[in-house]
Amino acid sequence: MPVEMMSMDDPVNRRQNGTLTGRERDVLNGLLTGLSNKEIAREHGLSEVTIKHHLKSLRSKLGARNRTHAVCRAIELGIAEEGVQPL
């Protein structure tokens, strides 16, 4: 079902397409610039395990199978921040 047709009043859709947290946005921006989990973790002073946790949540919200698909979905949905250039 196209994203545009889903009702945001439905709790399931709200979970999948909910607002990204600040850390999820940080991880997404790192993915968009081609950083590894380790590089994203180092940049934000977090552990690599924590980045993996945020990435899992991000993928769930975007309906993405992997990190590359997450980047594609973010661009499709128009939630990739302007000024962050994908590699």
DSSP file (Angstrom, degrees, kcal/mol; ACC not computed):
  #  RESIDUE AA STRUCTURE BP1 BP2  ACC     N-H-->O    O-->H-N    N-H-->O    O-->H-N    TCO  KAPPA ALPHA  PHI   PSI    X-CA   Y-CA   Z-CA
    1    1 A M              0   0    0      0, 0.0     5,-0.1     0, 0.0     0, 0.0   0.000 360.0 360.0 360.0 131.1    0.0    0.0    0.0
    2    2 A P    >>  -     0   0    0      0, 0.0     3,-1.4     0, 0.0     4,-0.6  -0.292 360.0-123.3 -60.7 144.7    1.4    3.4   -0.9
    3    3 A V  G >4 S+     0   0    0      1,-0.3     3,-1.2     2,-0.2    14,-0.0   0.861 109.9  61.4 -55.9 -38.9    2.5    5.6    2.0
    4    4 A E  G 34 S+     0   0    0      1,-0.3    -1,-0.3     3,-0.0     0, 0.0   0.759 102.6  51.5 -63.1 -24.4    0.2    8.4    0.9
    5    5 A M  G <4 S+     0   0    0     -3,-1.4    -1,-0.3     2,-0.1     2,-0.2   0.601  86.7 100.9 -90.2 -11.7   -2.8    6.1    1.3
    6    6 A M  S << S-     0   0    0     -3,-1.2     2,-0.5    -4,-0.6    -3,-0.0  -0.520  74.7-123.5 -77.8 140.8   -2.1    5.0    4.9
    7    7 A S    >   -     0   0    0     -2,-0.2     3,-1.1     1,-0.1     6,-0.2  -0.708   8.1-153.4 -84.2 126.5   -4.0    6.6    7.7
    8    8 A M  T 3  S+     0   0    0     -2,-0.5    -1,-0.1     1,-0.2     6,-0.1   0.584  91.5  71.9 -75.2  -8.1   -1.7    8.2   10.3
    9    9 A D  T 3  S+     0   0    0      4,-0.1    -1,-0.2     5,-0.0    -2,-0.0   0.707  76.0  94.4 -76.2 -20.6   -4.6    7.7   12.8
   10   10 A D  S <> S-     0   0    0     -3,-1.1     4,-2.3     1,-0.1     3,-0.2  -0.605  76.0-141.7 -73.9 123.6   -3.9    4.0   12.8
   11   11 A P  H  > S+     0   0    0      0, 0.0     4,-1.8     0, 0.0    -1,-0.1   0.831 100.3  55.3 -57.6 -33.9   -1.5    3.2   15.7
   12   12 A V  H  > S+     0   0    0      1,-0.2     4,-2.2     2,-0.2     5,-0.2   0.939 110.3  44.9 -64.5 -45.2    0.4    0.6   13.6
   13   13 A N  H  > S+     0   0    0     -6,-0.2     4,-3.0    -3,-0.2    -1,-0.2   0.869 109.3  56.3 -66.2 -36.3    1.1    3.2   10.9
   14   14 A R  H  < S+     0   0    0     -4,-2.3     4,-0.3     1,-0.2    -1,-0.2   0.883 109.3  47.1 -62.8 -37.3    2.1    5.8   13.5
   15   15 A R  H >< S+     0   0    0     -4,-1.8     3,-0.6    -5,-0.2    -2,-0.2   0.929 116.5  42.9 -68.6 -46.0    4.7    3.3   14.8
   16   16 A Q  H 3< S+     0   0    0     -4,-2.2    -2,-0.2     1,-0.2    -3,-0.2   0.922 129.4  26.3 -67.6 -43.8    6.1    2.5   11.3
   17   17 A N  T 3< S+     0   0    0     -4,-3.0    -1,-0.2    -5,-0.2    -2,-0.2   0.074  93.6 137.7-109.8  22.7    6.1    6.0   10.0
   18   18 A G    <   -     0   0    0     -3,-0.6     2,-0.1    -4,-0.3    -3,-0.1  -0.030  65.7 -73.2 -65.5 171.5    6.4    7.8   13.3
   19   19 A T        -     0   0    0      1,-0.1     2,-0.2    -5,-0.1    -1,-0.2  -0.410  51.8-117.9 -65.5 137.5    8.7   10.8   13.9
   20   20 A L        -     0   0    0     -2,-0.1    -1,-0.1    -3,-0.1     2,-0.1  -0.531  25.3-122.6 -76.4 142.9   12.3    9.9   14.0
   21   21 A T     >  -     0   0    0     -2,-0.2     4,-2.1     1,-0.1     5,-0.2  -0.305  30.1-102.6 -74.5 168.8   14.2   10.6   17.3
   22   22 A G  H  > S+     0   0    0      1,-0.2     4,-2.2     2,-0.2     5,-0.1   0.904 123.7  48.5 -59.8 -42.5   17.2   12.9   17.2
   23   23 A R  H  > S+     0   0    0      2,-0.2     4,-2.6     1,-0.2    -1,-0.2   0.883 108.5  53.3 -68.0 -38.1   19.6    9.9   17.4
   24   24 A E  H  > S+     0   0    0      1,-0.2     4,-2.7     2,-0.2    -1,-0.2   0.890 109.9  49.1 -62.8 -37.5   17.7    8.1   14.6
   25   25 A R  H  X S+     0   0    0     -4,-2.1     4,-2.9     2,-0.2    -2,-0.2   0.896 109.4  52.2 -66.0 -40.2   18.2   11.3   12.5
   26   26 A D  H  X S+     0   0    0     -4,-2.2     4,-2.0     2,-0.2    -2,-0.2   0.926 112.2  45.4 -59.9 -44.8   21.9   11.3   13.5
   27   27 A V  H  X S+     0   0    0     -4,-2.6     4,-2.6     2,-0.2    -2,-0.2   0.921 112.4  51.3 -65.4 -44.1   22.2    7.7   12.4
   28   28 A L  H  X S+     0   0    0     -4,-2.7     4,-2.7     1,-0.2    -2,-0.2   0.920 109.6  49.8 -59.3 -44.7   20.3    8.4    9.1
   29   29 A N  H  X S+     0   0    0     -4,-2.9     4,-1.5     1,-0.2    -1,-0.2   0.885 110.3  51.1 -62.1 -38.3   22.6   11.4    8.4
   30   30 A G  H  <>S+     0   0    0     -4,-2.0     5,-2.8     2,-0.2     4,-0.3   0.912 110.7  48.4 -63.6 -42.2   25.6    9.1    9.0
   31   31 A L  H ><5S+     0   0    0     -4,-2.6     3,-1.4     1,-0.2    -2,-0.2   0.913 108.3  54.9 -62.8 -42.6   24.2    6.5    6.6
   32   32 A L  H 3<5S+     0   0    0     -4,-2.7    55,-0.9     1,-0.3    -1,-0.2   0.820 109.5  46.8 -61.9 -31.2   23.5    9.2    4.0
   33   33 A T  T 3<5S-     0   0    0     -4,-1.5    -1,-0.3    53,-0.2    -2,-0.2   0.423 120.2-109.1 -92.7   2.0   27.1   10.3    4.1
   34   34 A G  T < 5 +     0   0    0     -3,-1.4    -3,-0.2    -4,-0.3     2,-0.1   0.675  62.2 155.7  85.5  17.7   28.3    6.7    3.8
   35   35 A L      < -     0   0    0     -5,-2.8    -1,-0.2    -6,-0.2     2,-0.1  -0.465  39.5-124.1 -78.1 150.4   29.7    6.3    7.4
   36   36 A S     >  -     0   0    0     -2,-0.1     4,-2.5     1,-0.1     5,-0.2  -0.387  31.0-102.7 -80.5 167.7   30.0    2.9    9.0
   37   37 A N  H  > S+     0   0    0      1,-0.2     4,-2.7     2,-0.2     5,-0.2   0.911 124.6  52.4 -57.3 -42.0   28.4    2.1   12.4
   38   38 A K  H  > S+     0   0    0      1,-0.2     4,-2.4     2,-0.2    -1,-0.2   0.904 109.8  47.6 -62.7 -41.9   31.7    2.5   14.1
   39   39 A E  H  > S+     0   0    0      2,-0.2     4,-2.3     1,-0.2    -1,-0.2   0.891 112.1  49.4 -67.4 -39.5   32.3    6.0   12.5
   40   40 A I  H  X S+     0   0    0     -4,-2.5     4,-1.5     2,-0.2    -2,-0.2   0.926 111.9  49.7 -63.9 -43.7   28.8    7.1   13.4
   41   41 A A  H  X>S+     0   0    0     -4,-2.7     5,-2.5    -5,-0.2     4,-0.7   0.927 111.6  47.7 -60.1 -46.5   29.4    5.9   17.0
   42   42 A R  H ><5S+     0   0    0     -4,-2.4     3,-0.7     1,-0.2    -1,-0.2   0.908 109.0  54.3 -61.7 -43.0   32.7    7.7   17.2
   43   43 A E  H 3<5S+     0   0    0     -4,-2.3    -1,-0.2     1,-0.2    -2,-0.2   0.809 118.1  34.9 -61.6 -31.4   31.2   10.9   15.8
   44   44 A H  H 3<5S-     0   0    0     -4,-1.5    -1,-0.2    -3,-0.3    -2,-0.2   0.340 109.9-114.3-108.6   5.5   28.5   11.0   18.5
   45   45 A G  T <<5S+     0   0    0     -3,-0.7     2,-0.2    -4,-0.7    -3,-0.2   0.861  74.8 124.5  66.5  35.9   30.4    9.6   21.4
   46   46 A L      < -     0   0    0     -5,-2.5    -1,-0.2    -6,-0.2     2,-0.2  -0.741  64.6 -97.8-120.3 168.4   28.3    6.4   21.5
   47   47 A S     >  -     0   0    0     -2,-0.2     4,-1.8     1,-0.1     5,-0.1  -0.512  29.4-119.2 -83.4 158.2   29.0    2.7   21.4
   48   48 A E  H  > S+     0   0    0      1,-0.2     4,-2.2     2,-0.2     5,-0.1   0.846 115.3  57.9 -63.8 -33.8   28.6    0.8   18.2
   49   49 A V  H  > S+     0   0    0      2,-0.2     4,-1.9     1,-0.2    -1,-0.2   0.891 104.5  51.3 -63.0 -40.3   26.0   -1.4   19.9
   50   50 A T  H  > S+     0   0    0      2,-0.2     4,-2.3     1,-0.2    -1,-0.2   0.898 108.5  51.0 -64.4 -40.7   23.9    1.7   20.6
   51   51 A I  H  X S+     0   0    0     -4,-1.8     4,-2.7     1,-0.2    -2,-0.2   0.909 108.0  52.7 -62.7 -41.7   24.2    2.8   17.0
   52   52 A K  H  X S+     0   0    0     -4,-2.2     4,-2.2     2,-0.2    -1,-0.2   0.883 108.3  51.5 -61.3 -38.0   23.0   -0.7   15.9
   53   53 A H  H  X S+     0   0    0     -4,-1.9     4,-2.0     2,-0.2    -2,-0.2   0.936 112.0  45.1 -63.0 -47.3   20.0   -0.3   18.2
   54   54 A H  H  X S+     0   0    0     -4,-2.3     4,-2.6     1,-0.2    -2,-0.2   0.877 112.1  52.7 -64.8 -37.5   19.1    3.1   16.7
   55   55 A L  H  X S+     0   0    0     -4,-2.7     4,-2.9     2,-0.2    -1,-0.2   0.893 107.5  51.6 -65.1 -40.4   19.6    1.7   13.2
   56   56 A K  H  X S+     0   0    0     -4,-2.2     4,-1.9     2,-0.2    -2,-0.2   0.921 112.8  45.3 -62.3 -44.0   17.2   -1.2   13.9
   57   57 A S  H  X S+     0   0    0     -4,-2.0     4,-2.4     2,-0.2    -2,-0.2   0.906 113.0  50.9 -64.9 -42.6   14.6    1.2   15.1
   58   58 A L  H  X S+     0   0    0     -4,-2.6     4,-2.1     1,-0.2    -2,-0.2   0.927 109.8  49.6 -60.4 -47.4   15.2    3.5   12.2
   59   59 A R  H  X>S+     0   0    0     -4,-2.9     5,-2.6     1,-0.2     4,-1.1   0.888 110.1  51.8 -60.7 -39.3   14.8    0.6    9.7
   60   60 A S  H  <5S+     0   0    0     -4,-1.9     3,-0.4     1,-0.2    -1,-0.2   0.931 110.5  47.1 -62.8 -46.6   11.6   -0.5   11.4
   61   61 A K  H  <5S+     0   0    0     -4,-2.4    -1,-0.2     1,-0.2    -2,-0.2   0.829 117.6  42.8 -65.4 -32.2   10.1    3.0   11.1
   62   62 A L  H  <5S-     0   0    0     -4,-2.1    -1,-0.2    -5,-0.2    -2,-0.2   0.573 107.4-123.5 -89.7 -10.0   11.1    3.3    7.5
   63   63 A G  T  <5 +     0   0    0     -4,-1.1     2,-0.3    -3,-0.4    -3,-0.2   0.878  58.0 156.1  68.5  37.6   10.1   -0.2    6.6
   64   64 A A      < -     0   0    0     -5,-2.6    -1,-0.2    -6,-0.2    -2,-0.1  -0.751  44.5-152.0-104.4 145.2   13.6   -0.9    5.3
   65   65 A R  S    S-     0   0    0     -2,-0.3     2,-0.3     1,-0.1    -1,-0.1   0.778  78.4  -6.7 -81.7 -30.1   15.3   -4.3    5.0
   66   66 A N  S  > S-     0   0    0     -7,-0.1     4,-2.1     1,-0.0     5,-0.1  -0.880  85.1 -80.9-155.0-178.3   18.9   -3.0    5.5
   67   67 A R  H  > S+     0   0    0     -2,-0.3     4,-1.7     1,-0.2     5,-0.1   0.861 125.5  50.3 -65.8 -35.9   20.9    0.2    5.8
   68   68 A T  H  > S+     0   0    0      1,-0.2     4,-2.1     2,-0.2    -1,-0.2   0.919 111.2  48.3 -67.4 -42.4   21.0    0.8    2.1
   69   69 A H  H  > S+     0   0    0      1,-0.2     4,-3.0     2,-0.2    -2,-0.2   0.859 106.9  58.0 -64.6 -34.9   17.2    0.4    1.8
   70   70 A A  H  X S+     0   0    0     -4,-2.1     4,-2.5     2,-0.2    -1,-0.2   0.905 106.6  48.1 -61.1 -42.0   16.8    2.8    4.8
   71   71 A V  H  X S+     0   0    0     -4,-1.7     4,-2.1     2,-0.2    -2,-0.2   0.935 112.7  48.1 -63.3 -46.1   18.7    5.5    2.8
   72   72 A C  H  X S+     0   0    0     -4,-2.1     4,-2.7     1,-0.2    -2,-0.2   0.922 112.7  48.3 -60.6 -44.7   16.5    4.8   -0.3
   73   73 A R  H  X S+     0   0    0     -4,-3.0     4,-2.8     2,-0.2     6,-0.2   0.902 109.3  52.9 -63.9 -41.1   13.3    4.9    1.8
   74   74 A A  H  X>S+     0   0    0     -4,-2.5     5,-2.4     1,-0.2     6,-1.0   0.900 112.4  44.9 -61.7 -40.4   14.4    8.2    3.6
   75   75 A I  H ><5S+     0   0    0     -4,-2.1     3,-0.8     3,-0.2    -2,-0.2   0.923 113.5  50.1 -68.6 -44.3   15.0    9.8    0.2
   76   76 A E  H 3<5S+     0   0    0     -4,-2.7    -2,-0.2     1,-0.2    -1,-0.2   0.899 113.6  45.6 -58.4 -42.5   11.7    8.4   -1.2
   77   77 A L  H 3<5S-     0   0    0     -4,-2.8    -1,-0.2    -5,-0.2    -2,-0.2   0.532 111.0-122.5 -82.0  -6.3    9.8    9.7    1.8
   78   78 A G  T <<5S+     0   0    0     -3,-0.8    -3,-0.2    -4,-0.5    -4,-0.1   0.773  78.7 118.3  72.9  26.2   11.5   13.1    1.7
   79   79 A I      < +     0   0    0     -5,-2.4     2,-0.4    -6,-0.2    -4,-0.2   0.421  35.1 112.0-105.6   1.3   12.9   12.9    5.2
   80   80 A A  S    S-     0   0    0     -6,-1.0     3,-0.1     1,-0.1   -55,-0.0  -0.612  78.2-110.8 -71.3 129.4   16.5   13.0    4.3
   81   81 A E    >   -     0   0    0     -2,-0.4     3,-1.4   -56,-0.1     2,-0.1  -0.322  29.5-110.4 -65.6 141.0   17.8   16.3    5.6
   82   82 A E  T 3  S+     0   0    0      1,-0.2    -1,-0.1     3,-0.0     3,-0.1  -0.419 102.8  33.4 -66.8 145.2   18.8   18.9    3.0
   83   83 A G  T 3  S+     0   0    0      1,-0.2     2,-0.8    -2,-0.1    -1,-0.2   0.165  88.8 109.5  93.4 -18.9   22.5   19.6    2.8
   84   84 A V    <   -     0   0    0     -3,-1.4    -1,-0.2    -4,-0.0   -54,-0.0  -0.834  59.3-155.0 -91.6 114.8   23.4   16.0    3.6
   85   85 A Q        -     0   0    0     -2,-0.8     2,-0.0    -3,-0.1    -3,-0.0  -0.794   8.9-132.6 -97.0 120.6   24.7   14.6    0.4
   86   86 A P              0   0    0      0, 0.0   -53,-0.2     0, 0.0   -54,-0.1  -0.387 360.0 360.0 -64.3 148.0   24.5   10.8   -0.2
   87   87 A L              0   0    0    -55,-0.9   -54,-0.1    -2,-0.0   -55,-0.1   0.457 360.0 360.0 -80.6 360.0   27.8    9.3   -1.4
